[in-house]
Amino acid sequence: MSVLFISGIDTDIGKTYATGMLAKTLMQQGINIITQKLVQTGVGVDLASGEMNIADDIVTHRQLMGVPLQPCDLAHTTCPYRYKKPASPHLAVRLADDVLDPDVITQATRQLQVNYDVVLLEGAGGLLVPITEQLLTLDYIATQGYPVVLVTSGRLGSINHTLLSLEAIKARGLTLHSVIYNPIHDNAAQTDTEIATSTMAFLQHHLQQYYPATYWLTLPYIKQDKQRHALPYFYLPNGFI
């Protein structure tokens, strides 16, 4: 595959961190890789030019990868659609009095494929978030046939959200490439060690039973103040790409 779609069971689940860490690790393995953002909302405006800034998640990807912004980032090829309102894309597009054309995203991906061996395409929110009034995220991904990487966690409710996401992926005939467990919520107020440990064990068993070809990965936990150059190594199994 040359494009992997990175999504999550909900918003604020760690898709951006997972995408950046995947890109960093694959880059260290000698793979010519770039990340892309499907659409970004909540983007600030450059006061000098009056134009929308580069997508925040793209900036974070490059920081995690330890590389500067690339020419394709500066040209907004890695995220053509950026909006000010921090909301679902379909609403942010409407409030901006704009029209989001999925073909523009597709062409941007193809342009990136010319210069890179692998493109990691990060979604916005969960799988069924509407990117237009008529088009859900997963419906767009289904038209492209991209394998899906799903980010989950151990917080209370994750089992339900994860299984619903898996059902949606299966219903559209897509390949579940991998599930990435993010431990960021293991110590959250609504979660404890027993819940997180049980959630991880249940999901791993479910994948083994119903999705035996799917990779299970666990993200390394980092504190917010940890230096980017000191990021822990993220292990990827042989044959991941």
Secondary structure in CASP SS format (residue, H / E / C, confidence):
PFRMAT SS
TARGET T0000
AUTHOR 0000-0000-0000
METHOD secondary structure of the structure
MODEL  1
M C 1.00
S C 1.00
V E 1.00
L E 1.00
F E 1.00
I E 1.00
S E 1.00
G E 1.00
I C 1.00
D C 1.00
T C 1.00
D C 1.00
I C 1.00
G C 1.00
K H 1.00
T H 1.00
Y H 1.00
A H 1.00
T H 1.00
G H 1.00
M H 1.00
L H 1.00
A H 1.00
K H 1.00
T H 1.00
L H 1.00
M H 1.00
Q H 1.00
Q C 1.00
G C 1.00
I C 1.00
N C 1.00
I E 1.00
I E 1.00
T E 1.00
Q E 1.00
K E 1.00
L C 1.00
V C 1.00
Q E 1.00
T E 1.00
G C 1.00
V C 1.00
G C 1.00
V E 1.00
D C 1.00
L C 1.00
A C 1.00
S C 1.00
G C 1.00
E C 1.00
M E 1.00
N C 1.00
I C 1.00
A C 1.00
D H 1.00
D H 1.00
I H 1.00
V H 1.00
T H 1.00
H H 1.00
R H 1.00
Q H 1.00
L H 1.00
M H 1.00
G C 1.00
V C 1.00
P C 1.00
L C 1.00
Q C 1.00
P H 1.00
C H 1.00
D H 1.00
L H 1.00
A C 1.00
H C 1.00
T C 1.00
T C 1.00
C C 1.00
P C 1.00
Y C 1.00
R E 1.00
Y E 1.00
K C 1.00
K C 1.00
P C 1.00
A C 1.00
S C 1.00
P H 1.00
H H 1.00
L H 1.00
A H 1.00
V H 1.00
R H 1.00
L H 1.00
A C 1.00
D C 1.00
D C 1.00
V C 1.00
L C 1.00
D C 1.00
P H 1.00
D H 1.00
V H 1.00
I H 1.00
T H 1.00
Q H 1.00
A H 1.00
T H 1.00
R H 1.00
Q H 1.00
L H 1.00
Q H 1.00
V H 1.00
N H 1.00
Y C 1.00
D C 1.00
V E 1.00
V E 1.00
L E 1.00
L E 1.00
E E 1.00
G E 1.00
A E 1.00
G E 1.00
G E 1.00
L C 1.00
L C 1.00
V C 1.00
P E 1.00
I C 1.00
T C 1.00
E C 1.00
Q C 1.00
L C 1.00
L E 1.00
T H 1.00
L H 1.00
D H 1.00
Y H 1.00
I H 1.00
A H 1.00
T H 1.00
Q H 1.00
G C 1.00
Y C 1.00
P C 1.00
V E 1.00
V E 1.00
L E 1.00
V E 1.00
T E 1.00
S E 1.00
G C 1.00
R C 1.00
L C 1.00
G C 1.00
S H 1.00
I H 1.00
N H 1.00
H H 1.00
T H 1.00
L H 1.00
L H 1.00
S H 1.00
L H 1.00
E H 1.00
A H 1.00
I H 1.00
K H 1.00
A H 1.00
R C 1.00
G C 1.00
L C 1.00
T C 1.00
L E 1.00
H E 1.00
S E 1.00
V E 1.00
I E 1.00
Y E 1.00
N E 1.00
P H 1.00
I H 1.00
H H 1.00
D C 1.00
N C 1.00
A C 1.00
A C 1.00
Q C 1.00
T C 1.00
D C 1.00
T H 1.00
E H 1.00
I H 1.00
A H 1.00
T H 1.00
S H 1.00
T H 1.00
M H 1.00
A H 1.00
F H 1.00
L H 1.00
Q H 1.00
H H 1.00
H H 1.00
L H 1.00
Q H 1.00
Q H 1.00
Y H 1.00
Y C 1.00
P C 1.00
A C 1.00
T C 1.00
Y E 1.00
W E 1.00
L E 1.00
T E 1.00
L C 1.00
P C 1.00
Y C 1.00
I C 1.00
K C 1.00
Q C 1.00
D C 1.00
K C 1.00
Q C 1.00
R H 1.00
H H 1.00
A H 1.00
L C 1.00
P C 1.00
Y C 1.00
F C 1.00
Y C 1.00
L C 1.00
P C 1.00
N C 1.00
G C 1.00
F C 1.00
I C 1.00
END
